[in-house]
């Protein structure tokens, strides 16, 4: 680990503005231009991947559903500490005073010509596609017929794949997703080249509800399971997690006000639902709710109805473990003048659970000075609920050493503030309470990651309780 360096606000601003594309190109990484974005091509132990998209100083990994800025990329992708990531992005410690030496400019960009979208040639019948959808997937024949008559489901001539078509508001095909109809071997799924991801396989009715799915099969299964007046509602399949199609649909159909997130009932589906919920909130949509299948997805529910053993739902282990850790915490009243010492002591011992409990207790004790309720124990329970409700597992995928590094920095900073602010104003007290809450959340994330590493298949096992008297002596 690099020695501690007190980075300035100017250092942090420069690092946050680093163009990741040019920086990664300078490191010899393979990048592929896709319109305004770049796709990072990389290899690990499981093969070649291209799930990371980069634009300017921001990136997003669609596979792991995590993203952020330059520092987070260096920590997630290269496994660096915060210190090492900052130094690397600044071009080395000695270059901090010379911004011109670390500025990387992209060569003039040549606009890549976008290949025209063209639907695969239609077969003269759709017997194989129809048989696949009805006999293997148990989709209702009348549902298939409805979309087939609209031209948004058909069978291609070359490979006999079933093709799901996304059309614009004028009925013009803009996107297509093909899936193999084979009953054996590996499944084949592909988005047709040139597709506009702002459009996807969908149906729009007259009422105010939009149901959002990961894939067309899920959407058709849901309609089959709930056939009554189904055409009155709206449905869209994202073909992965393309929020652009959902946002475009909402903007084009202004009557839609209620959004049901119907992604899979597994870790990926839960993360996708929470991520999409956050994006929709940011875009001004508030009436959002979750519809969960009983089993892994809606087609598994449909299979179960026909006597086929379904794949079970998969609980989100990380989210459930974090939530259980929070629910089991209790308020620990202590002398606020000892908070910094307590946090530093338990951190050195690796007691992230106690660090979280101490920080959250201190936050509660400060919060009652300027907010309701005035009882610290009751405030502690409210802060627990806030920590659970605000937790997003899809953003919490970094390694334990990176989380511990974050906690070390947070405890160091809050300890200094606690020592310096002996006579706080109301606003300073409010800010301290918020920072202590943030320290608690980081600590609980550390403990969750530790438990997942030590016993990934076990339930939460907590350490023996210690008294604050012992810790603070």
NUSE-54069 format. One record per residue: residue in one letter; x, z, y of N, C-alpha, C, CB in turn. Coordinates in pm, whole numbers, plus 50000, padded with zeros to 5 digits. Glycine has a CB too. Layout:
# NUSE-54069
AXZYXZYXZYXZY
...
This chain:
# NUSE-54069
X500855000049879500005000050000500885000050124499045012450001
X500484992250223501254991550349501165004950421500734980150440
X502245007850500502225020150578501105019450681503595022450648
X500665031050725499565031350821499995025550955499055045750840
X499165016351006499435009951135498195011951223499774994751118
X498335017351342497185019151431496825006051501497485030251535
X495994998051439495634985151495494834986951625494824976851393
X495114978651721494434979351850493114971751843495314973651962
X492274973851945491024966351952491294951351963490174971052072
X492394947652030492754933552042493134927751906493914931652141
X493854935751825494184931351689492914928451610495034942051618
X491974937751618490734936451540489924924451586489884949351551
X489904922051718489164910551771489794897551724489134910951924
X491134896851730491824884751685491584882151537493324885951711
X491634892551456491434891051312490004886451281491724904251239
X489034892151350487644888251325487364873851365486694897551399
X488244868051449488054854451497488874844151420488404853651643
X489664848551322490504839351245489634828851175491354847051141
X490014816151188489304805451118489754805650971489584791351184
X488844809650882489194811250742489594798150676488054817350667
X488974787150719489294774250658490764770850677488414763150718
X491214771050803492614767650830493574778050772492844766350981
X493154790950775494004801350719494214799250570493394815250744
X493134796350497493244794450352493974781550318491854794350288
X493784771150399494534758850377496024761450393494084747950474
X496394770150488497804773350509498394781050390497974781450637
X497514787550313497964794850194497924786150069497094807250173
X497534773550084497524764449970496274764949885498684767149884
X495214771449936493974771949859493284758249862493024782849915
X492524755449755491824742549745490444743749808491704738049596
X490164735749909488894735949980488284721949979489074740950124
X486984721349959486264708549957485234708450069485584706149820
X485294698050152484384696850267482974693350220484894686250366
X481974700850269480564698150241479804699050373479984708150133
X479684687750443479014688150573479804696550671477584693550560
X479144706850730479824715750824480564726950752478824721650923
X480344728550623480914739550546482044734750456479834746350463
X482744744450399483784741650300483504750050176485204744750357
X483784744150062483624751149934485014754449883482814742549830
X485244767349849486524771649793486514769649643486814786449828
X487484762149593487614759849448488714768949397487934744749416
X488384777849305489404787149255489214789549105489344800449331
X490254794549042490254796948898490574811548870491264787748827
X489794817548779490124830948731490054830948579489164841848792
X490034842648521490044843648375488854837448307490134857648336
X487754835748380486534830248318486354815348346485314837748367
X487314809148418487214794848441487304791048589485934789848384
X486864778848618486904773448753485594776448824487184758248751
X485654780748950484454784549025484434777549162484394799949043
X483224775249213483074769049344481894775149420482884753949330
X481694788149401480504794749457480704799949598480104806149369
X481944799749649482214805449781482164794549888483594812349784
X481244796249983481104786850094481684793350221479604782950115
X482394785250301483074790350420482714781650540484614790650399
X482414788250651482224781350778482864789650888480694778950807
X483904784250950484584791451057485184804451007483624794251170
X484744815551066485284828551027484324836450937485604836751152
X483344829350877482404835850786482414829250649480984835650845
X482104837050547482064831850411480914838450335483404834350338
X480484831750228479464837750141479694833149998478044833950188
X479684842549905479854839749762478484839849697480804850149695
X477944827949664476604826949606476564832649464476144812449606
X477674832649395477714838149259477534853249260479034834449190
X478304860049344478264874649350477404880049463479654880149364
X476844870849545475934874249654476544884749747474624879349597
X477724881349796478414889949891479134880849990479414899849819
X479264885350112479934877250213480364885750330479024865950261
X480894879150434481334886550552482364878850631481904899950511
X483314886250691484324880350777485674879650709484434888150904
X486734876550787488064874650731488624886750656489014870950840
X488514898750715489074910550648488404912950514488934923050737
X487074912050511486364914350385486744903850281484844914350408
X486974891450326487394881250230488724884850166487504867550300
X489694888950248491014892350195490934904050097491974895850310
X490034913250125489904924950039489174921549909489164936150112
X488124913249920487344909649802488094899549714485994903849843
X488634889149777489194878149701490624880749654489154865449783
X491444887149740492834889749705493074904249663493724886349822
X492054912849675492204926749636493104934849727492734927449498
X493224930849854494094937749949493454950450003494464928550065
X494284959550050493794970950126493454966150267494854982450129
X492784974650342492464971250481493724968450561491664982550547
X494734977150543495994975550617496634962050585496964986950583
X496754959050457497424946550416496644934350462497604946250264
X495304935250457494474924050501494684921350650492974926850473
X494704931950731494924930450874496284924250903494794943950945
X497314929450837498674924350860498764909650822499704932550780
X498194906250708498244892350661497544882950759497604891250522
X496364886950806495604878450897496254877551035494184883650910
X497004887851071497714887651199499034880151189497964901851248
X499404876051067500654868551049501864877451035500854859351164
X501644889950997502774899250984502814909151098504094891550978
X503294921151073503294931751174504054927651300503904944651116
X505164920651283505994916951398505334906651488507314911751351
X504314899951437503644889751516502444894951595503204878651426
X502164907751587500964913151651501014911051803500814928051619
X502194911751860502304910552005502334896052052503554917652053
X502314886651959502414872551997501274864551936503774866651953
X500094864851998498934858151941499164843351915497764859752031
X499994836751994500154822351977500824819051844500974816652092
X501594828251790502284825451664501344825951545503424835351644
X500184832451559499284833651445498024825251460498904847951425
X497894818151573496724809751592496864797151508496524806251741
X495884794251424495924782551337494824773051380495774786451187
X495194760851408494214750951452493944741051340494704743651579
X492684737351323492334727051227492654713351283490844727951189
X493104704451197493274690551237491904684851270493984682251127
X491844674451354490544668351386489784664751259490724655851473
X488514668651255487724666751135487094652851133486634677551125
X487184646551018486494633950998485174636850931487354623950914
X484114632850994482804635350938482634627950805481704631151038
X482334635650702482144629650570480754623450561482344640250459
X480724610850520479454604050510478634609950397479654589050488
X477404613650428476534619650328475924608750241475424628050395
X476044610450110475494600550019473984600850025475994602949875
X473344589150023471874588750033471224594949911471394574350051
X470104601449936469344607649827468524596949756468424618949880
X468574597149625467824587549545467294594449420468694575349507
X465984593749400465394599849281465834592549155463864599949292
X466084599849045466354593248917465174584248879466624603648804
X465464573048813464414563548776463394570048684465034551148707
X462134567348710461044573448634460844566648499459744572948715
X460664574448395460324569048263458874564148263460544579748152
X458534555048172457174549748171456154559648116457124537048092
X456624570848060455734581748019456514594748031455194579747872
X455834606148013456534619048021456224627647898456134626448150
X456234620747784455924627947659456914639047631455894618347542
X458224636247645459204646547612459184657947713460614640447606
X459044654547840458964665047942457714673547923458964658748083
X456594666947892455324674047872455424683247751454154663847854
X456014678147641456164686347520457054698347546456734677947405
X458144696147621459054707247653458334718047733460274702047731
X457614714047834456964723747923455814731147854456434716648047
X455084724347767453924730847703454294738347576452874720447670
X455164732547493455444738447361456594748347363455734727647261
X457604745947448458734755247456458564765447568460024747647476
X457934761147676457794770047791456364775247809458214762847916
X455404769847736454014774647735453314773247870453974789047692
X453754763447950453094760848078451734754448051453974751748168
X450714758648125449364753148106449344738148134448354760348199
X448754730048045448714715548063448114711248197447924709247952
X447044718248240446394714348365447294716848486445094721948382
X448204726648476449154729248584450184717948591449854742948564
X450694713848474451644702648469450994690048525452144700248324
X449744687548484449034675448529448874675348680447654674548461
X448594686948738448404687748883449654682748956448084702148925
X450824687748916452064683948984452494669748945453174693848951
X452194665648821452534652048779451764641748862452224650148629
X450484644548891449674635448971450184634649115448214639748970
X450784645349162451384645349297452734638249298451554659749349
X453294635949179454604629649170455754639249186454724619049273
X455494652249179456574662049195457104667449063456094673549280
X456504663248952457064665348819456994652148745456304676748741
X458124647948688458114635848605459294636348509458164623048693
X459374626348421460474625248325461354613648365459934623348180
X462674615848369463554604748408463814595348289464894610148463
X464114583048322464254572548220465564573448144464144558848284
X466644576748213467974576148151468194587248048469034577048258
X467794599448081468124610947995466904618747946469034620348068
X465724614847990464484621747954464484636448000464254621047803
X465194639048112465134652248174463794653748244466304654248274
X463354666248261462204668648346462734670448488461374681248299
X462124663348582462584663348720461554670048808462874649048769
X461994679848888461134686948983461524682249124461274702748968
X460544677349199460814670849327460364679549444460134657149333
X461214680449546460844687049670460514676649774461974696349719
X459364677749838458924667849937458794674250075457584661449895
X458844665850180458644671050314457164671350350459424662750416
X456854674650476455464676250517454684663050513455394682150657
X455414652050505454764638950495454694633650353455474628950583
X455114641850257455074637850118456254629350074453824630350092
X457304628650158458494620550125459464628950043459184615250255
X459914624049925460884631649845462194633849920461164624349714
X462654646349922463884649849991464894656849899463564658750109
X464394662049788465254669849699464724668749556465324684749745
X465614669449459465184669049319466104677449233465144654549267
X465524683849134466244692449042465894687948901465894707549065
X466914684148822466684679148686467094689548583467464666048663
X466294690348477466584699848370466364692948236465694712448381
X467294695548143467204689148012465994694347935468494691547931
X465474685647847464314689247764464724691547619463254678247771
X466044692447595466524694547458466174708647411468044692347450
X465864709847283465514722947226466724729547160464384721447124
X467884722947169469094728647109470274725247198469314723146964
X471394732247175472574729847257472474736547393472804714947274
X473464734047477473484740247609472484733347701474884739647670
X471834741247785470864735747878471574728747993469924746747932
X470974718248043471544710348151470644711548272471724695548110
X471214716048385470464717048510471334712148623469994731648536
X470764703948709471544698748820470624695048936472354686548776
X471124697449057470424692649176470934678549205470654702249299
X470014669149221470374655149239471194653449366469104646249245
X472264645349356473184643149467472434637749589474294633449426
X472814642949705472184638649829470944646449866471844624349821
X470554656149781469354664049807469504672149935469054673349689
X468414673550007468354681950126467804695450083467454675450238
X468654705850085468254718950033467264726250123469474727550014
X466884720250235465814726150316464444723950250465814720050458
X464434715450149463174712650077463384715849930462734697750096
X462304719849864462394723249724461024721449658462904737649705
X461004722149527459764720949450458774731649497460024722149298
X457584727549534456664737049597455224732049594457084739649741
X454334740949634452924737649660452464746449775452024739649530
X451704740449868451224748049982449704747549990451844742650112
X449104759649987447654760949997447234764750138447154771149897
X445994769750149445424772650280445504787250320444004768150284
X445714796350222445734810450261447124814350315445354819550141
X447324827350341448534831650413449664836650324448184842350508
X449574834650192450554840550100451484829950041449854847949987
X452794832850047453814824349987454514832249876454844819450094
X454554826449756455254832449642456584825049624454374831749511
X457674832749619459024826949614459654829649478459914832649728
X460194819149414460784820049280462204814649279459914812449178
X462944818449175464294813349161464304798949112465094822149067
X463394795149022463434782048959462014776848935464204782748827
X461864763548921460544757648898459814763048774460684742748884
X460554765548665459904770848544459264784348571460934772048429
X459934792748649459364805748686458064803948765460374814048769
X458094794648859456924792048943455744787248860457264781649051
X455984777648770454914772348684454394782948588455414760148605
X455284791748541454884802548450453964812448522456114809948395
X454314815948645453514825148725452104819448747454194827948861
X452034806648781450724800348803449914800348675450904785948855
X450574797848562449884797948432449344811848401450844793448321
X450124822148436449704835948412448584840248506450884845348428
X448524834648626447514838448725446804825948778448164846348842
X445974819948696445404806848730444244807048830444944800348607
X443594818448848442384818648931442684815049077441734832348924
X442064804249121442194799549261443644798149304441474809149355
X444524794549212445944794349243446304784249353446734791249118
X445534773449361445854763049459445654767649604445004750849433
X444944778749623444734783849759446004790049817443624794249759
X446914794549729448154800949773449284790749779448534812649680
X450444795349827451624786749838452734792149749452104785749985
X453554782949696454604786549602455834777849629454124784949454
X457014783749613458234775949628459304781049533458734776449774
X460054771749472461164775049383462474771749454461054767449248
X463384781349461464604779549539465694771849466465134792749581
X465554770149332466624763849253467954771049276466774748849290
X467944783949254469084792349286468644801649397470344784049327
X469484803649495469124812149608469384804349737469924825649606
X468504795049768468624787049889467574791649988468474771749859
X467954801150074466984806450169466544796050270467564818450240
X467344785450286466994775050384465664768550349468094764450391
X465384766750219464114760750177462944769950211464134757650027
X463134782950193462074792550222461814793150373462444806650168
X462884794050452462714794650597462084781950652464054797150665
X462484770450599461914757850643460424757050609462664746150579
X460054761950490458644761950450457814770850541458504766650304
X458344782450577457614791650664457434785850804458354805150673
X458454779050853458344773050987457384761250988459724768551035
X457314754150875456454742250868454994745750839456964732750761
X454744757750785453384761950748453134775350816453204762950591
X452714774650940452654786651025451584796550982452404782651167
X450664792450891449644801950846450234812250748448484794450779
X451434809450696452044818350597452584830950665453184811150521
X452034842250625452394854950688452784865550587451234860050772
X452364863650462452624873350356453544866850252451284878250289
X454694873050225455704866850139455984875650018457004864250218
X455724870349899455974877549774457264872449711454784875849676
X458214881249691459494877649631459394879649479460674886149691
X459404868649405459124868849261460364865249180457984859149227
X461534869149228462774866249157462854874349028464004869249246
X463834871048943463934876948809464054892148814465114871148736
X463594898348706463654912848693464954916748623462424918248615
X466064913248688467384916948639468274919148761467984906048543
X469554922148737470434925548849470524914248951471834928848798
X470714901848902470804890548994469524888349072471154877948918
X468384889749005467104887749072466794898649173465994887248970
X467154911049141466944922149235467814920349358467254935649167
X469094916649336469984913949450469454902549536471404910749401
X468994891749468468484880249541467274883949626468104868949444
X466384892249571465194896449645465564904749767464254904449554
X466504913949752466894922349865467614914149972467794933749816
X468464905049928469164896550024468174887750101470204887749953
X467224881750029466254873050094465334881250186465424865449990
X464984893250144464164901950229464884904750362463854915250156
X466194907550356466954910150478466994897750568468384914650443
X467194886150508467234873650586465884871150652467624861650495
X464794873450580463464871250636463174880950750462394872750527
X463584893550734463424903350842464174898850967463924917250798
X465394893950946466204889351060465544877651132467604885251012
X464714870251059464034858751118462614862051163463994847351018
X462284874851168461024879051227459864880351132460654869751331
X460084879251001459004880750903459024894950848459144870250787
X457884901650851457844915850815456954918850695457374923850933
X455944910750669455014913550559455584907750429453604907450589
X456544914950373457274910350256457114920650144458794908050289
X456824915950024456684925249912457254918949786455204929149890
X457464927249685458084923049559457044921949449459204932849517
X457084910949375456264909149255457234908349137455334896249263
X457134917949044458064918448931457394914448801458664932448918
X458084906448723457624903448587457824915748500458384891148528
X457094916548391457264927848299458584926848225456094928548200
X458924914548187460174912148114461204905948210459944902747991
X462194899048159463284894248244462814884648353464334887248159
X461884875748321461344866648422459924862748382462234854048437
X459274854648463457864851348441457654842948316457294844048561
X458644834648280458484826948156458624835848033459504815648151
X459424846348043459514855947931458184863147913460654866147956
X457494866248024456154872048014455204862447944455604875548155
X455324849747975454474839547914454784838047766454664826047986
X456074838647731456464838047590455874849847513457994837947576
X455934861647574455404873647507453924872147477455634886047594
X453174865747567451744863447544451494854347425451104857347669
X452484846047390452344836747278453084841547153452844822947317
X453424854447151454014860447032455494858147015453324855246913
X456164852847117457614850947110458294863247168458044838047187
X459314868347097459994880247147460694877147279461004885547043
X460334884047386460884880847518462214887847544459894884547627
X462974882247636464164889247685463694900747774465124879547763
X464224912747754463754924147833464234923747977464204937147770
X463544931148063464014933148199465344940648195462964940948284
X466214937848292467534944248295467634952748420468674933548292
X467714965948406467784974548525469064972048603467694989348485
X468994974348732470164972748819470964985648813469754969448967
X471984985748727472724998048698473355004148823473804995248595
X473964995648906474635000749026473625007149121475394989449098
X472525000349144471505005349237470875018249184470414994649260
X470565018449055469935030348998470885042248999469475027548855
X472165039848972473135050748973473315056349113474485045948918
X473435047649212473565052049351472335060249392473745039849445
X471145055149360469915062149398469835075849332468695053849359
X470225076549205470155089549136471155099449195470425087648985
X472335094549231473305103349295472715109549422474585095649329
X472065101249503471485106149628470345115849602470985094449713
X469465112349509468295120949482468715134949437467405114649375
X469845136049369470285149049315471115157249412471075146849190
X471325152349532472115159949629471245170549697472725150449735
X471905181549737471185192049809471975196549931470915204049717
X471265201350029471855205250156472825216850139470775208950257
X473995215950203475025226350197475345230650339476305221350122
X474775241550382475035246450516476485251450525474045257650555
X477185247450630478555252250649478895252150797479555243650568
X479935259150831480425259850969480915245951010481565270550984
X480325240251114480675226651156482135225451194479805222451271
X482745236451236484165235951272485045233551150484575248851341
X484465235451029485215233550906484965219850843484865244350806
X484105211850902483705199150840484895190050815482695191950928
X485765188350916486915179450900487815184250785487725178551031
X488065197450780488905203050674488265200850537489155218150697
X486955203150528486265201250400486375186850354484775205250412
X486095177550444486135163350406487535159250361485685154650524
X488545163450434489925159750398490325166050264490905164150507
X489905178450241490275185450118489625178949996489865200250127
X488325176750003487665170949885488075156549862486135171749901
X488435149349970488915135549951490235135549876489065128350087
X491155144649914492455145349845492265148549697493365156149910
X491215156149665490945159549525490215148249451490115172249518
X489805138049524489055127349461487605130949436489685123549332
X487095141149507485705145749491484805138049589485595161149514
X484535125449558483745117149649482315122049659483765102649603
X481825127949551480455133249551480325144349655480075138349411
X481295153549656481245164649751481515159949893482255175449712
X482355149649905482605144050039481305138650096483685132950033
X480535131750012479245126350057478265137250092478655117449950
X478205147450009477275158450033477655166150160477245167949912
X478955168150180479425175350299479115167450425480945178150289
X479415154350423479185146050541477705145050573479775132050520
X476855143550470475415142350494474845155650544474695137950365
X475365166850493474925179950541475315181950686475525191150454
X476535177850722476985179050861476165170050952478485175450872
X475835158150905474995149050984473625155151009474855135450912
X473075161650907471765168150922471835179551023471265173450787
X472905187551017473045198851108473175194151254474245207351069
X473855182851275473965177451410472655171051456475095167151416
X471985164151363470775156551399469655165351451470295148651280
X469545177551399468445186151444468605190451589468355198551354
X469795187951646470025191351787469325181851882471515191451816
X469015169551832468425159651923467235152251862469475149651963
X466825155951739465715148751675464885158351592466245137151586
X463705153551557462825161051467463105156751324461325158951503
X462935165651225462555179651237463745188351281461995184851103
X463445200751314464475209951360465075218151246463905219151464
X464575216251125465105223151008466155214150942463955226950906
X467385219050926468485210750877468255206150733469795218450887
X467665215050651467435211250511466405199950501466955223450430
X465365200650585464365190050587464975177150640463155194150673
X465815178250740466495166450795467395160150689467325170250920
X468065168450609468935163650502468145154950404469585175450428
X466925159350369466085151650277465695138250338464815159650239
X465425138050468465085125450535466285116050537464605128150679
X467475121450559468685113250559468975107650420469895121350609
X468665115250315468795110250178467925097950157468425121250076
X466675098950203465735087650190466265075550267464325091550243
X466785078050386467355067150466468525060550394467805072350604
X469405068550334470565063250263470145054850143471495074650218
X469085058950075468585051349960467915038550006467585059849878
X467055039450106466305027750153467205017150214465265031950254
X468285021250278469165011750346470245006050254469805018350466
X470355011250133471405006650042471104992649991471565016249925
X472104983949995471984970249944473104967949844472034959850060
X472744967649718473754965949613474454952549624473114967349475
X473764942349677474384929149682475554928549780473344918649722
X475644938249870476784938749963477854948649915476304942650104
X477624954949800478484965949754479234961949627477644978649729
X480014951049636480694945849517482204947349522480344931349498
X482734954349622484194955549634484754965249531484584960049776
X486054964349509486724972749410486794987249457488124967349381
X486974996349359487035010649390488155013749489487235018849263
X489335007749470490445010849560490135006749703491715003849513
X489374995949721488994991949857487975001549916488424977849856
X487035006149835486055016049883486745029149921484985018649775
X487695033449837488425045849865489235044349994489375049549747
X489805032550013490555029950137489625030850258491235016050132
X488415025250245487425026250353487085040850383486145018550316
X486915048750275486555062750292487685070550358486205069050157
X488925067650317490075074350379490105071850529491395069550314
X489905059250569489925055650711488765062350785489865040350729
X487585062150724486395068050788486555083150807485145065250705
X487095090050705487305104550716488375107650819487695110450579
X489435099550822490475101650922489905100451063491635091550903
X489105089951085488555087551219487555098351259487885073751226
X486645102151166485625112051202486265125851220484505112651095
X487335128851145488025141651160488635142851299489115143151053
X489225131951347489805131951481488705134151585490555118751509
X487575127451568486475128951664485895142951662485375118751635
X485775148751544485255162451534486175172351604485065166451387
X487475170051593488425179151659488425177151811489845177051604
X488285164551854488365161451997487095164752073488695147052016
X485945164352004484655166252072484125180352048483635155852024
X484785189952106484335203852089483105206852174485455213652124
X482935199652284481755201552370481095187752388482135207952511
X480215184552297479605171152294478425170152389479155167752153
X478285158352448477025155052516476025151352408477215143452621
X474755150052446473715146452350474005132852286472345146152418
X474485123352368474775109852316475965110152221475055100052432
X476995117952255478155119252166477775125952035479275127252236
X476885135752042476415142551922475645132851832475525154451960
X474825124551893474065114551818475015104751746473115106851913
X476075100651818477025091251759477815097751646477995085951866
X478175110451662478875117651555478005118951430479295131651605
X476725122151452475805123351340475695110151263474415127851389
X475645099051337475565085851274476825082951194475345074951381
X477995086251252479255083451182479415092251058480445085651276
X478945104551065478975113250946478055107850837478565127650983
X476915102450877475995096050781476705084250715474695091250852
X477415076250794478135064650739479225069050642478735056250852
X479925079950675480945085350584480315089250451481665097450648
X479145095750458478455099950337478105087950249477185107650372
X477595077350310477215065350235478435059250165476555054950328
X479555058350236480785052950175481215061650058481915051950279
X481135074750074481535084049968480665082249844481465098450018
X479365080849864478475078949749478715065449682476995080049793
X479095055449759479455042549700480725043949615479675031849811
X481685051949664482905054549586482585061249453483885063149666
X481715071449459481355078749338480615069549241480505091049372
X479745061249293479005051849207479975042349138477985043849290
X480915036949214481895027549156482755034549052482785021549266
X483145046949080483955054548985483215056548853484335068149045
X481945060448861481155062448740480945049548663479815068648775
X480745038648734480565025648667481835021448594480165014848768
X482985024748652484255021448587484515030248466485405022848686
X484235043148480484565052648373483615051548255484545066848428
X482325049548284481325049248176480245039048211480695063348152
X480555026048203479595015848246478305015748167480225002448237
X478325020948045477115020647961476435034247950477465015647822
X476905043948029476355057448020475485060548142477485067648008
X474675071048128473905075848242474815083448337472725084848195
X474305086648453475095093748552475495107448500474315095148685
X476795110248502477305123348461477995129448582478295122248338
X477515140648625478055146748747478995158148713476915151748836
X479955160448803480925171048782480285184648806482135169148874
X480955194948756480445208548772480395212448919481315218648693
X479315219248955479125223149096480215232849142477745229449116
X480685230749263481595240249329480875245949450482945233449370
X481265257849491480675263549612481505259349731480585279149602
X480835258749847481575254849967482605265650004480615252450084
X482395278049959483365288449987484715285049926482855301949935
X484675280349799485915276849732486595264949800485645273849585
X485795254749836486355242549893486955245150029485295231749902
X486295253450109486705254850248487735265750272485525257450332
X488175272350168489165283050187490545277250217489235292050061
